[in-house]
């Protein structure tokens, strides 16, 4: 069965507004620049839209030399990509169960973020030598279920500040199905950005939630194994354009996508590629299904 890349997205700063891409470099750590930065409180707690929905109003853009930040009623500010603004000392940052070495960006960036979010905070960047592997219990479980492909995805899958895996893959047909259910309740449709995916796929014969049955997605020059359904928190209820939080689509989704591990939408993935390559919107892929 053939699929097409409908869209590509990265979120350089975890939980801030994403960037839509026409193409992206991709390696075993996922899409380039995805979730390489993280905002932490004064006490070191990592910040997300779960408690700070206003974070989505922080927009990012990439140039060859900088990550550009903008937000309502704030002067724009830039983060140098060459690390010249980073503190020399390495600190430990905790994301869920993982402790990750990171370095703080400049005091000016900390002040900018603190003023906008209304709370003292700092911007941290994952250290260049950090090694945070994908959730081994899920990766190993996938390997055991699919021994014929296990060797291809062998080794470590290091990544940055994402919740647990290098990639999040979603299916446009699944969003269409959700929006039909919302319409039946008189609720407005939601865009895919509510689910903050990296790769959105579509295919004429790839029905809603067929991603649950998909073992691998083969783009020819790289393959992605879908190893774990993505459990959803309250972030899909936050309008990514306005930062206004509501009860939908989470309420509707919970009514029919509540599995043992939680309410799910999309699939977390690991990458098989020897060297970084380019993935483009419009690229085709073949999938392996497991019925």
C-alpha positions in Angstrom: 0.0 0.0 0.0 1.4 3.4 -1.0 1.2 6.5 1.2 2.2 10.1 0.7 3.8 12.6 3.1 1.1 15.2 3.5 3.1 17.5 5.8 6.2 17.8 8.0 6.6 19.6 11.3 9.2 20.4 13.9 8.9 22.0 17.4 12.4 23.3 18.2 11.4 24.4 21.7 9.3 21.7 23.4 5.6 22.8 23.7 6.1 26.1 21.8 4.6 26.7 18.4 5.7 24.4 15.6 7.3 25.0 12.2 5.7 23.6 9.0 8.4 22.4 6.6 8.5 21.5 2.9 11.5 19.2 3.6 13.7 18.2 6.5 16.9 16.4 7.3 16.1 13.2 9.2 18.4 10.8 11.1 18.0 8.3 13.9 17.2 11.1 16.3 14.2 12.2 14.1 13.8 15.5 12.2 16.6 18.0 12.5 16.2 20.6 15.3 13.0 18.9 16.6 12.7 19.5 20.4 16.3 20.3 21.0 15.4 23.1 23.4 13.3 23.1 26.6 12.0 25.7 28.9 12.3 25.0 32.7 11.1 26.8 35.7 13.3 28.3 38.4 13.1 25.1 40.3 14.0 23.0 37.2 10.5 21.7 36.2 10.1 21.3 32.5 7.3 23.5 31.2 4.6 22.4 28.7 1.3 23.6 27.4 -0.4 21.3 30.0 0.2 24.0 32.6 1.3 26.9 30.5 -0.9 27.0 27.3 0.5 30.4 26.5 3.6 28.7 25.3 2.0 28.0 22.0 2.1 31.8 21.3 5.9 31.6 21.2 6.6 31.2 17.5 10.0 29.9 16.2 11.7 30.2 12.9 15.0 28.8 11.7 17.7 30.6 9.7 21.2 29.2 8.8 22.6 30.7 12.0 19.8 31.2 14.5 16.5 30.1 16.0 14.3 33.2 15.9 11.7 33.7 18.6 8.6 35.9 18.5 5.6 36.4 20.7 2.7 38.9 21.1 3.8 42.3 22.5 7.5 41.2 22.7 10.5 42.3 20.7 11.9 39.4 18.6 15.0 37.6 19.9 17.4 35.0 18.5 19.2 31.9 19.8 22.5 31.3 18.1 22.7 27.8 16.6 26.5 27.6 17.0 26.2 27.3 20.8 28.0 30.6 21.4 25.3 31.7 23.9 25.4 28.5 25.9 26.6 28.3 29.5 29.8 26.4 29.9 28.4 24.2 32.7 26.3 21.2 32.0 23.1 20.6 34.1 20.7 17.7 34.5 17.2 18.3 33.1 14.4 15.8 33.9 11.7 15.0 31.3 9.3 12.4 32.8 11.6 9.5 33.8 14.7 10.6 31.9 17.5 12.8 33.1 19.2 14.6 30.2 22.4 16.7 30.2 21.7 20.2 28.9 23.2 23.7 29.0 21.4 27.0 29.6 21.0 29.6 26.9 21.7 33.3 27.6 20.4 35.3 30.5 18.7 37.6 27.9 16.7 34.7 26.6 15.7 33.7 30.2 14.5 37.2 30.8 12.6 37.3 27.6 10.8 34.0 28.3 10.2 34.9 32.0 8.5 38.2 31.0 6.3 36.6 28.4 5.3 33.5 30.5 5.0 35.5 33.7 7.3 33.2 35.7 11.0 32.9 36.1 12.3 30.4 33.7 15.3 29.5 31.5 15.8 28.0 28.0 17.9 24.8 28.0 19.5 23.1 25.0 20.2 19.4 25.0 23.9 18.8 25.2 25.7 17.8 22.0 26.9 14.6 23.7 23.6 13.6 25.4 22.5 10.0 24.8 18.8 9.5 25.6 17.4 6.3 24.1 13.8 5.7 23.1 11.7 3.8 25.5 13.4 0.4 25.5 10.4 -1.6 26.8 8.4 -0.5 23.7 11.3 -0.8 21.2 12.2 -4.3 22.5 8.5 -5.4 22.5 8.2 -4.3 18.8 11.4 -6.2 18.0 10.1 -9.4 19.6 6.8 -9.1 17.7 8.6 -8.5 14.4 11.8 -10.5 14.5 12.1 -10.3 10.7 12.7 -6.6 10.9 14.4 -6.3 14.3 18.0 -6.3 13.0 17.2 -3.4 10.7 16.2 -1.2 13.7 18.9 -2.5 16.0 21.1 -0.2 18.1 20.3 2.9 20.0 17.7 5.6 19.0 18.9 8.8 20.7 16.8 11.9 20.6 16.2 15.2 22.5 13.4 16.5 24.6 10.4 14.8 23.0 8.3 12.7 25.4 9.7 9.3 24.6 10.6 8.7 20.9 12.3 10.4 18.0 9.2 10.7 15.8 5.4 11.1 16.0 3.5 9.9 12.9 -0.2 10.6 12.3 -2.8 9.6 9.7 -4.9 12.3 8.0 -7.8 9.8 7.7 -7.8 9.5 11.5 -8.2 13.2 11.9 -11.0 13.2 9.3 -12.8 10.5 11.3 -12.4 12.5 14.6 -13.7 15.7 12.9 -16.7 13.8 11.6 -17.5 12.8 15.2 -17.0 16.3 16.4 -19.3 17.7 13.7 -22.0 15.2 14.7 -21.9 16.8 18.2 -22.0 20.3 16.8 -18.3 20.9 17.6 -16.0 22.7 15.3 -13.3 20.7 13.5 -9.7 20.8 14.7 -6.6 21.0 12.6 -3.8 18.4 12.9 -1.5 20.8 14.7 -3.5 20.0 17.9 -1.6 16.7 18.0 1.8 18.1 17.2 3.0 15.4 14.8 6.3 15.3 12.9 5.1 13.4 9.9 1.5 13.4 8.6 0.7 10.6 6.1 -2.2 10.0 3.8 -3.2 7.3 1.4 -6.4 6.5 -0.5 -6.6 3.0 1.1 -5.1 3.9 4.5 -8.2 4.1 6.6 -8.8 5.8 9.9 -6.5 4.4 12.6 -4.8 1.9 10.2 -1.6 3.3 11.8 -2.5 1.0 14.7 -1.9 -1.9 12.4 1.2 -0.5 10.6 4.5 -2.1 11.3 6.9 -0.1 9.2 6.8 2.9 6.8 9.4 2.6 4.1 10.4 5.8 2.3 13.1 4.0 0.3 16.0 5.9 1.7 14.8 5.4 5.3 12.4 3.4 7.2 10.3 4.2 10.3 9.0 1.5 12.7 5.8 2.4 14.5 6.5 1.0 18.0 4.0 2.6 20.4 0.6 4.3 20.2 0.9 8.0 21.4 -1.0 8.6 24.6 -2.6 12.0 24.7 -2.7 14.5 27.5 -4.7 17.8 27.5 -2.5 19.6 24.9 -4.8 18.6 22.0 -7.5 20.7 23.8 -5.4 23.8 23.4 -6.0 25.9 20.3 -2.5 26.3 18.9 -3.4 29.7 17.3 -4.9 31.4 20.4 -3.7 29.4 23.4 -7.4 29.0 24.5 -8.0 25.6 26.2 -11.3 23.7 26.0 -12.6 20.2 26.5 -12.5 19.1 22.8 -11.3 17.1 21.0 -10.1 15.3 24.1 -13.6 14.5 25.3 -14.7 13.0 22.0 -11.4 11.1 21.5 -11.7 9.6 24.9 -15.0 8.1 24.0 -13.6 5.8 21.4 -9.8 5.8 21.6 -9.3 4.9 25.2 -7.0 1.9 25.3 -5.3 0.2 28.3 -2.4 2.7 28.2 -4.6 5.7 27.8 -6.3 7.8 25.2 -4.3 7.5 22.0 -3.9 9.3 18.7 -0.9 8.7 16.3 2.1 6.5 16.6 5.5 7.0 18.0 8.3 5.9 15.7 12.0 5.0 15.6 14.2 5.5 12.5 16.4 3.2 10.5 18.9 5.2 8.4 22.7 5.0 8.3 23.3 8.7 7.6 21.1 11.8 7.6 18.9 12.1 4.6 16.1 14.4 3.4 12.4 13.8 3.7 10.1 15.9 1.6 6.4 16.7 1.5 5.0 14.6 -1.4 7.4 11.8 -0.9 5.8 8.4 -1.2 6.1 5.4 1.1 5.2 1.8 1.3 3.8 0.3 4.5 3.8 -3.1 6.1 0.6 -4.0 7.9 0.1 -6.5 10.6 -3.5 -7.7 10.8 
